[in-house]
């Protein structure tokens, strides 16, 4: 069974553009997974606009796992070309946050005056589903747990064809919770983990709901991940700065790097 990952968006908080962000990308968080015939999209940041480039012609049913409804993780929905394709069926799964289910969360964003049309107006058939702790998407087993983030966040573990991907965006990783997170991510083939800040930037941002790239790499080592990609880059972080910081990552995990938009990983 083919198992692969395509990084469509790596940026956190807001999308950015310009020559300083070309290599790592300026689009916000979105990751595409393929396990055989099953395709899964993790979060709906502006990287979602690149979805048609990785879909096959026969990929008519698409599962979307939404970690949380902060706008940088929803911005890709209204302009993604896939939602305008009447042949596509999109199933969006998400947890209840602030008393709103996933449909209510998306509709709160895609409604006047913030946006002129809601998801019911898109030509694609869009369905919303509560997020179980464990469930199956075709041949893929999905497990979830709560992370540490203002308003809440879901962390995902997906296993199919003997390969496992763990997605931990917008999650505070500290020495205190690394054991619990490491158990959830144990022996994964790929860990995608928030690493927005340097150690120097961490002071004063401990409660922002993000992590340092050092903590992401340390978690990768603690859980035995085969590969680690640090995601949710700070919008002010340039390619040059990420290149420089990358040397720190490999000292903590030999196969750890900052995720790049457009990167494709064969598991």
N, C-alpha and C positions, 0 to 999 in steps of 0.2 A: 504493500500500500504506500502510495506517495504521501509523504508528510513534509510540509514546507511552510515557511513563514515569510511574509513580505511586510516590511516596515513602510507604512504609508505616511505617517506623521509622527514626529518625535518631540515637538515643542510643547512646553507647558504654558498655561495661563492665557496667553494671547498669541495668535500667529504673527510672524515677523517676515520681512522680506529685505532683500539687498545683497550686495556682494559678500558681506561678512557672514552670510548664513547659507551659502550655496551647498557645501558638502554635507552638512548634517541636516539641513532642511529647516524650513520655517513654518511648516504646517503643524497644527496641533494633533494630539494623540489619536492614532488609528492604526490598528495592526490587522493584517489579513492572514488567516490560517487555512490551510488545505490539508485535510486528512482523507485521502482517496477522493470519493465523490462528495464528501461533506465539506462545505465551506463555512467559515465562521469569521465574523468581523468583531474585533474588540474595540469598543468605543467609537464615537462618531465625530471626532474632531475634523478639522478642515482637510486632513489627509484623506478623508473618505471620498473626496472629489477624484482621487486617483483610482478608485475601485474598478472602473471599467477596464483599466490596463491589466489587471491581474485576474479578472474573471474569464472563464471559458464560455464558449457559446452555449453550452448545455447547462451552465450554472443558473438555473431558474429559481431555486429556493435558497435563500440566504438567511443564516441565523446571525443575529447581532446580540452581543452581550454588553450591556451598559454598566460600567463600574459605578457611576454616580452621575447626577444631572447638572453638574456645574457647566456653564455655557461653553467653556473651551472644549468640552467633550461632547457637545451637541451641535456645534456650529456647522458641521459638514452635512447634516441631514437635509436642510431645505434646498441646497444647490447641487446635491449629488446626482449625477445623471441617472443613476440606477433607479431612483424613486420616480422618475418620469417614464420608466419602461413598463407598459401594462402587462408584459409577460413575466415580470418578476414578482416573487412572493417573498416578503421580508418579515421575519419573526424577530421581534425585539423583546429581550428578556432583561428584567431589572428588578431590584428590590424596592420595597416601600421606604421612602425617606420623607421625614417631616409630614407624615400622614398622607402622602400622595403616592399612588401606585405609578408604575412606569408610564402608563398611558397619560395620566394626569400631568406627570412631570414634563413629558415631551410637548403635550398640548399647551401647557403654561408658557412654554418658550415660543412655540409656533402659533401664536395668536396675536391679533391686534392689541395694542399698537406696536408690538415688537416685531411681528411678521404678519403679512396679510392673509396667509392661508395656513390651515392646519393639515395634519397628516391625512385626514379623510379626503382631502382634495387632490392628493397625489395619484397619478395613474397606476403606480404599482400597488399591489395588494399588501397592505401593512397590518400586521397583527401584533398585539402586545400581550405579554405573559409575565405573571409573577415569577420571581426567581426562586426555585427550590434549592435546598442545600446541596442536593445531588440529583442529577437527571441525565438523560441521554439525548444527544442530537445525532440520530443515525448511529454510526459506529463510534461516536465520540462520547466519552463520559465526562461530564462537567461537574466539578465540585466548587463550592464557594465558601468563603468565610469573610467576616467583617474585618476591615482594617481600621487604622487610626487616622481620621481625617475630619475636619469640621463638616458637620452634616451627614457624615457617614460615607463609606466606600465599600464596594465588594471586591474581593480578590478572587481570582479564578485559577483553577487547575484543570487543564484539559488533557485527556489521554485518549489516544487512538492509534491503532496499528503498532502498539508497543512503544510509542513515543509520547512524551509529556511536555507540555508548555505551561508555565506558570506566569501569570500576569498580575503585577503588583504596582499599579500606578497610584499616585496620590495617597501614599501610605507612609506614615512615620515609622522608620526602622531605627530602633535603639538597642543598646545592649540588653535592656530588660525584656524586649519582646522578640529578639532574634530567635530564641529557642522555639517559641510557638510558631513563628513564621517559617523557620527552617524545617520543622516537622511537616507543615503543610506543603512545602516545596521540595520535600526530600527526593533526591536522586532524579530531579527533572533533567530533561535534555536541554531545555532553554528556560532561563529565568529572565523575564523582562521586569525590571525593578526601577522605581522612581529614584532618581539621584540628582535632584535639582540644584543642590547647594554644595559648595566646598566646606571644609571644616571651619574655615575662618568666617564664612557667611552664616554658619549654623546658629551662632549666638544671637539671641533675640528673635529667631525664627523657629524655635523648637515646637511651637504650637500652630504652625502654619499648615501642618498636615502633609509635609513632604520630607525628603530624606537627603542625606549627603551621598555623593557618589562613593565615598569610602565605605559607608554603611551598606550600600547595595552590593559592593564587591565582597565585603565581609559576610553578608548573608549568603551570597553565592557559594563561598567556601564552606560555610557552616552547613548548608543543605546538600552539598555534593553536586551542585549543578554542573553539567558538562560545559555549558556556555552561559554567559551572562551578558545581557545588553542593558545598559543604563538608559532610561527613557525620561521623558518629561523635562527636557533641557530648559533652563531658565531663558526667558525671551531675550535677555541682554547678553547671553553667552555666545561669543563668536566662534567661528570655526577654529581660528588660531588658538583661542583659549581652551577649547575642547581638545584639540590636538595636544596641547601642553599637559592638560590634566590626565590624558589617557595613559601617560607613563606611570602615573600613580596607581592606576587600576591594575595593571599587569603584575605589579608587585604583590597584590593581594589575591589575585585569581588569574591564572595563566591564560585563560580564555575569556577575559572580560574586556568589553569595549563600549564606547558610547554608540548608541544606535544611530544609524544614518538613514534618512528618508531614501527610499528606493532600494535599500538593502534586501536581498533575498537569501534566506537561510534554508538549506536542505537538512532536515533532521535525520 
